[in-house]
Amino acid sequence: VCDYRTGTGTKMRTRSCTNPAPYCHGSDCEGDIIEHGSCNDQCCQTVNGNWTGWGNWTTCVCDYRTGTGTKMRTRSCTNPAPYCHGSDCEGDIIEHGSCNDQCCQTVNGNWTGWGNWTTCVCDYRTGTGTKMRTRSCTHPAPFCHGLDCEGDLIEHGKCNDQCCESVDGGWTEWGYWGACSCDPATGTGVIRRERQCTNPQPSRHGRICDGDGVEVATCILQAQSCNQGIASVKGSSALIESRDSYGSSTHLALTICGWVLAGIVLAGMIIAGVVYAVRRKREQPHTITTQVPLPGPRPAIPGNPQPPPPATTCQDAPQTSPPLTDRFETLENDYMAFSEL
């Protein structure tokens, strides 16, 4: 029988007083009926457990929330192992330790200072400009699952450099009308005037002036043909009609008006000629016919009556016509009279 508290065992054996048994007041056998002895059977050889040495540390396990890490090592209760009801090893089978490997040294990022502003970039549609500057999250850079920097990597700003101050062009006043000249393409007289886009002049990508820098108008020439005569333009009342350089309808109307005016002038000249001819005829003397007998008798021819003597008129006498200058003055007076009508 094992005593596991002490790791020892006991055994026992018995005998009986029956060889022979006491009889008829015989005495009992002397000695013990039970004999006890010690024993050390295998089961009674109790072995308490004992730890082995610690093993190697495991790889560091990082907690990136705190920037720390942990590691562990183990041992076993096998030196020796508990046996025959021996007691187990006392203590922990696993040991935890802290570690701070490079990966566990979590570093949160931080910004560097702002760099220099870039060159102003102009928006010529609005006349304003923008510039920018940058910084980097490297002071220090985030490491081992550290947090990134908060905020903007690029900063934009407004600028108004001289280049961005766009100036749109403006027209000057119209210049004076030029001399009336012939347009060979249309056969009419034209005059021109100009203006300049310099009030102010467009600069720094400013918009140019809207509209035309040259204005063309028609003018009336004194002669019937555009290629002859002198222009007659009297300021704003010189029968000037503005037209667009590309307006075909206006050009057609002006051409028709030119032909009508030419027809009126021609009709006036014809009427003036007729008036002059009638007035000239009235001023001529009447013809007087007289019979002047020829000297001596004329012999009569039988069967042929004798013709009457030739008549003598006043036209046979020399006549004087008015001077050439008087004729031109008369023609001019008639034309002026017709013009007044």
C-alpha positions in Angstrom: 0.0 0.0 0.0 1.6 3.3 -1.2 1.7 6.5 0.7 1.9 9.1 -2.1 2.6 11.8 0.4 5.9 10.2 1.3 6.4 8.1 -1.8 6.8 4.9 0.3 4.7 1.7 0.7 3.8 -0.9 3.3 2.7 -4.5 3.1 1.5 -7.1 5.6 1.1 -10.9 6.0 -0.8 -13.0 8.6 -0.6 -16.5 10.2 -3.0 -18.5 12.2 -2.5 -20.5 15.5 -4.1 -23.6 14.0 -1.3 -25.9 13.5 -2.7 -27.3 15.8 -5.1 -25.0 17.5 -4.9 -24.9 21.3 -7.2 -27.5 22.8 -8.5 -28.4 26.3 -7.0 -25.4 28.0 -3.9 -25.5 25.9 -1.9 -22.2 25.6 -2.2 -19.9 22.6 0.6 -19.5 20.1 3.2 -16.9 21.0 4.0 -14.0 18.5 2.1 -11.7 16.2 -0.6 -13.0 14.0 0.2 -10.1 11.5 3.6 -9.1 10.2 4.1 -5.6 8.6 6.8 -4.8 6.1 8.0 -1.9 3.9 7.8 -1.9 0.2 9.0 0.3 -2.7 7.2 -0.9 -5.6 7.3 1.1 -8.8 4.1 2.8 -8.2 5.3 3.9 -4.9 8.4 5.6 -6.4 6.6 9.0 -6.6 8.3 11.6 -8.9 7.5 15.3 -8.8 7.6 17.3 -12.0 10.3 19.8 -12.7 10.7 22.6 -15.4 12.9 22.5 -18.4 14.8 25.6 -19.4 13.1 28.4 -21.3 13.0 28.2 -25.0 13.9 31.0 -27.5 11.8 34.1 -27.8 9.3 34.3 -30.6 9.3 37.0 -33.2 8.1 40.4 -31.9 4.4 41.0 -32.4 3.7 44.7 -32.9 0.7 46.6 -31.7 0.6 49.6 -34.1 -2.0 51.4 -32.1 0.4 51.8 -29.2 3.7 51.4 -31.1 4.8 48.6 -28.8 5.4 44.9 -29.2 5.3 41.6 -27.3 7.2 38.4 -27.5 7.0 35.0 -25.7 8.9 31.9 -24.7 7.8 28.5 -23.2 9.1 25.7 -21.0 7.8 22.3 -20.1 7.4 20.4 -16.8 9.4 17.4 -18.1 12.6 17.6 -16.1 11.4 15.2 -14.8 7.7 14.9 -15.5 5.6 14.2 -12.5 5.2 10.4 -12.0 3.2 8.0 -9.8 1.1 10.7 -8.4 4.0 13.2 -8.2 3.2 16.9 -8.0 3.2 19.1 -11.1 5.7 21.9 -11.7 4.8 25.2 -10.1 4.9 28.4 -12.2 3.9 29.5 -15.8 4.6 27.4 -18.8 4.6 30.6 -21.0 6.6 33.8 -20.3 5.6 37.1 -22.1 8.0 39.9 -22.6 7.9 43.3 -24.2 9.9 44.3 -27.3 10.6 47.4 -29.2 11.9 46.3 -32.5 12.3 48.8 -35.3 8.9 47.9 -36.8 7.2 48.6 -33.5 8.7 52.0 -33.1 5.7 53.7 -34.8 6.4 57.2 -36.0 3.6 59.6 -37.0 4.3 61.9 -40.0 4.8 65.6 -39.7 4.9 68.4 -42.3 7.9 70.3 -43.5 7.7 74.0 -44.0 6.0 75.5 -47.1 8.2 75.8 -50.2 8.5 78.9 -52.4 5.5 80.1 -54.4 5.5 79.1 -58.1 5.4 81.6 -60.9 2.0 83.3 -61.3 -0.2 81.5 -63.8 -2.5 84.0 -65.5 -6.1 83.4 -66.5 -6.5 86.0 -69.3 -10.3 85.5 -69.5 -10.7 87.0 -66.0 -7.5 89.0 -65.7 -6.5 87.1 -62.5 -3.8 84.7 -61.6 -3.1 81.8 -59.3 0.1 80.5 -57.7 0.9 77.5 -55.6 3.4 76.1 -53.1 3.9 72.6 -51.6 5.1 70.9 -48.5 5.9 67.3 -47.7 5.1 64.9 -44.9 8.7 64.0 -44.2 9.5 65.8 -40.9 9.5 63.0 -40.0 7.9 60.7 -42.5 5.3 58.2 -41.1 7.0 54.9 -40.2 5.9 51.5 -39.1 2.2 52.1 -39.6 2.5 55.7 -38.2 -0.3 58.2 -39.0 -0.1 60.4 -42.1 0.1 64.2 -41.8 -3.3 66.0 -41.7 -4.0 68.9 -44.0 -3.2 69.8 -47.6 -0.1 69.0 -49.5 -0.6 71.9 -51.9 -1.7 75.5 -51.1 -3.2 77.7 -53.8 -3.0 81.5 -53.6 -4.1 84.4 -55.8 -1.8 86.7 -57.6 -2.2 89.7 -59.8 1.1 90.2 -61.6 1.5 92.7 -64.4 1.0 89.9 -66.9 -2.4 89.1 -65.5 -3.7 92.7 -65.8 -5.2 92.2 -69.3 -6.1 95.4 -71.2 -8.8 95.1 -73.8 -8.5 97.3 -76.9 -10.7 100.4 -77.6 -11.4 102.3 -80.8 -10.3 105.9 -81.5 -12.7 108.4 -83.0 -13.3 108.1 -86.8 -10.9 110.0 -88.9 -11.9 112.4 -91.7 -13.4 111.1 -94.9 -10.9 110.7 -97.7 -11.3 112.0 -101.3 -13.9 110.4 -103.4 -12.3 107.8 -105.8 -13.6 105.3 -108.3 -14.2 101.7 -107.4 -13.5 99.9 -110.7 -15.4 96.8 -109.5 -18.7 98.6 -109.2 -18.2 101.7 -111.3 -19.3 104.0 -108.5 -17.4 106.5 -106.4 -16.3 105.5 -102.9 -14.9 107.3 -99.9 -13.2 105.8 -96.9 -12.4 106.7 -93.3 -10.5 104.8 -90.7 -10.1 104.4 -86.9 -7.5 102.6 -84.9 -7.7 100.1 -82.1 -5.3 102.0 -79.9 -7.5 103.7 -77.3 -6.2 101.8 -75.5 -4.2 99.2 -77.5 -4.9 95.6 -76.4 -2.1 94.2 -74.4 -1.3 91.1 -72.2 -3.7 88.9 -74.1 -6.5 91.5 -74.0 -9.3 91.3 -76.5 -9.1 93.2 -79.7 -11.7 95.8 -80.7 -15.0 94.5 -82.1 -16.1 95.9 -85.4 -14.3 97.3 -88.5 -11.4 99.6 -88.6 -12.4 100.9 -92.1 -15.8 102.3 -93.1 -16.6 102.6 -96.8 -19.4 104.8 -98.3 -20.5 105.7 -101.8 -20.2 109.2 -103.2 -21.7 110.9 -106.3 -19.3 112.0 -109.1 -20.1 115.1 -111.3 -19.4 113.0 -114.5 -21.6 110.2 -115.7 -18.7 107.7 -115.6 -16.9 106.9 -112.4 -13.6 107.1 -114.3 -14.2 110.7 -115.3 -14.9 114.0 -113.6 -14.3 115.3 -110.1 -16.0 114.2 -106.9 -18.5 116.4 -105.4 -18.7 115.7 -101.7 -19.9 118.4 -99.4 -19.5 117.3 -95.8 -22.3 115.2 -94.4 -24.8 116.5 -97.1 -22.8 115.1 -100.1 -25.3 112.4 -100.9 -23.3 109.8 -98.9 -24.9 106.6 -98.2 -23.0 104.2 -96.0 -22.9 100.6 -97.0 -21.4 97.5 -95.8 -18.4 96.2 -97.7 -20.1 92.9 -98.0 -23.7 94.0 -98.5 -24.8 93.0 -101.9 -28.4 94.4 -101.5 -27.1 97.9 -100.6 -24.7 97.8 -103.6 -27.5 96.9 -106.0 -29.7 99.7 -104.7 -26.9 102.2 -105.1 -26.2 101.0 -108.6 -29.8 101.5 -109.6 -29.9 105.0 -108.0 -26.7 105.9 -110.0 -28.3 104.9 -113.3 -31.5 106.8 -112.4 -29.5 109.9 -111.6 -27.5 109.5 -114.8 -30.7 109.3 -116.8 -32.1 112.4 -115.2 -28.9 114.3 -116.0 -29.0 113.1 -119.6 -32.6 114.0 -120.0 -31.9 117.5 -118.7 -29.1 118.0 -121.2 -31.4 117.0 -124.0 -34.2 119.3 -122.9 -31.7 122.1 -122.5 -30.5 121.5 -126.1 -34.1 121.6 -127.4 -34.8 124.8 -125.6 -31.7 126.3 -127.0 -32.6 125.3 -130.5 -36.1 126.7 -130.2 -34.8 130.0 -128.8 -32.2 130.2 -131.5 -34.8 129.7 -134.2 -36.9 132.5 -132.8 -34.0 134.8 -133.0 -33.4 134.2 -136.8 -34.8 136.9 -139.3 -37.7 136.0 -141.7 -36.9 135.3 -145.4 -38.1 137.9 -147.9 -38.6 136.7 -151.5 -38.6 139.4 -154.4 -38.8 139.0 -158.1 -35.8 140.5 -159.9 -36.1 140.5 -163.7 -33.1 139.4 -165.6 -31.6 141.9 -168.0 -32.8 141.2 -171.6 -35.5 139.0 -172.8 -35.1 135.3 -172.8 -36.1 133.5 -176.0 -39.0 131.2 -175.8 -38.6 127.6 -176.7 -41.5 126.1 -178.7 -43.4 123.6 -176.7 -41.7 124.4 -173.5 -43.0 127.3 -171.4 -40.5 129.7 -170.2 -39.6 129.3 -166.5 -40.1 132.2 -164.2 -37.1 134.3 -163.3 -35.2 133.1 -160.2 -36.2 134.6 -156.8 -33.7 136.6 -154.8 -33.8 136.1 -151.0 -32.4 137.9 -148.1 -30.3 134.9 -147.3 -28.2 135.6 -150.4 -27.0 138.7 -148.7 -24.2 138.3 -146.2 -25.4 137.7 -142.6 -23.6 137.8 -139.3 -24.1 135.1 -136.6 -23.8 135.8 -132.8 -20.4 135.2 -131.3 -19.4 131.8 -130.0 -19.2 133.0 -126.4 -22.8 134.3 -126.6 -23.9 130.8 -127.6 -22.2 129.2 -124.6 -23.7 131.9 -122.3 -27.2 131.2 -123.7 -26.7 127.4 -123.3 -25.6 127.9 -119.7 -28.6 130.2 -118.9 -31.0 127.6 -120.4 -29.5 124.8 -118.4 -29.7 126.8 -115.2 -33.3 127.7 -115.9 -34.1 124.0 -116.4 -32.3 123.1 -113.2 -34.4 125.6 -111.3 -37.5 123.9 -112.6 
